[in-house]
């Protein structure tokens, strides 16, 4: 098994968090309809409500079926940036720690079925989580470029 994906998840999270903290200093900082606090809350909620239960279900051999997970229309207005980042950090550490305890079969052979992505192993779901981080990082990099003009 390759634990590089787990290290990449921790690293990408740290980059996204640094960009969120820098961007929050400008009250006009928005990506689409969301401000930086909304993005942080979305990332924490996605980790908690999507990645963790889905990875656990796959690893347990339940062969679960998943629909696309979104936060369209979610209201994150009552959540503070640092609270969301703390929750996301704790949940990401718990998730990566859990995955490190799995054997090769649980990580690479057992699957769940996703409406968009088809059959997914735990490791493939982690790749999707990493892509999600990187998509948000890309948006934050564009925002930083706009804010410095």
Secondary structure, DSSP 8 states (H G I E B T S, - for coil): --THHHHHHHHHHHHHHHHHHHHTTSTT-EETTEEHHHHHHHHHHHIIIIIHHHHHHHHTT---EE-----TT---TT--HHHHHHHHHHHHHHHHHHHHT--HHHHHT--EEETTTEEE-HHHHHHHHHHHHHHHHHHHHHHHHHHT-
